[in-house]
Amino acid sequence: MLSQGKDAFPDRKWTIERIMTKDNAAMVEWTWTATHTGEYRGFPATGNRIEFPGVDILEFESGKVKYYKYVFNMKLFESGYNPQR
């Protein structure tokens, strides 16, 4: 999904907000920001700045990633979610 958006969101940026670890697991909380300058998955360019939160969950075994899951709300992305900070 995100690699397809490189032309639609050329200034995209991930900011790591927090990393938490315990034993063989980690949780990475991040914020993704970009300007919607091109068509993406049927959504025409809006010129709007988009910002939304997400989380990556990882579990490790023998120094390698055993489990990986990313969590974010695609509806927030599609609506151009931009919280007041």
Buried (B, 14 or more C-beta within 10 A) or exposed (E): EEEEBEEBBEEBEBEEEEEEEEEEEBBBBBBBBBBBBBEBEEEEEEEEEBBBBBBBEBEBEEEEEEEEEEEBEEEBBBEBBEEEE
